[in-house]
Amino acid sequence: MQTLARDLPEYIDLVLLDGAKSLYPEVLDLVEDHLKPRAFLVADNADYCPEYLERVRAPANGYLSIPFADDVELSMRMA
C-alpha cells in the first residue's frame, strides 16, 4: 500500500490484484485515477471481497466487469 501511494506512472493499462482480498477496494482507490480508458483489472479470488465486486460490477462506476474462470474477475475501465 505504501508503494502504491506514491510514484505511480501517469497511466496504467493493466492491474493484477492477487494479494490481501480485503485490500482490493483500497488498492483500486490508489490506482483508479491513473487507469487509462480500456485499462484491464484482473482480480484473483475477488469473490472474497464483495465490496470490490459491487464497485466494478456497477456500470455507473465506469467499469465493465465479468467473472472469468472459477475465481477471477475481469474488469475494464470504460472512462
N, C-alpha and C positions, 0 to 999 in steps of 0.2 A: 504494500500500500504506500509505503514511503517513496519507493522508486517511481510509482505511477503518479504521485502527487507533484512531481517536478520533472522537467526536461523531457516532456513528451514531444514527439515530432509534430509539425504543424498539421499533417494529415495522416490518418491511419486507414488502411484498406482492409485489414483483417485482424480480428481479435479472437484468440483461443482462450476460453475460460476452462480451466481444469485444475482448480485449486479448492480452497475452502468454499463450499457451495453457499454458505450464508453470506459471503462477501461479494457475490456476483452483483447485486444491486449497487454496492459501493464502488466496485470497480467500474461498472457502467457509468456511474456519476462522474468518475475521474476522466474517462476517455471519450465520453459522448460528444463533447464539443469539438473533438479532433477527428471524428469519424467523417470520412468523405461520403457523399451520396453514393449509394450502392455498395458501401462497405459491408463486409460479412462479419458476423459474430457466430462462433461455434462454441456452444456451451455443453460440456460433458456433464452428465448426471444432473441436468437442470431441473429435473422433477423433484430434486431435494430442496429447491428454492422456489416455492410458488410465487413469491414476490417478484422475482426476476421474470418468470414466465408470464405473469399478469402484465407486467410492463411491456415486454417485447411482443406480446400477442395482441395488445390493444392497438388497433390501427391509428387511433388518434395520437399515439405516441411516436408515430413516424417509422414504424418497423413493419416488415412483412416477415412472418415467422411461422415455421412448421417443425413438427417433430421429425427427426431424421434418425433412422435405425431405432434401436430399442431405448436408448438413453441419451440421445444427443438432440439439442435444439439448434436449428439453423435459422439465423435471422439476417435480414438485410435492412440496412438503414435507408429509408426512402428519401429523406430530405437532408 
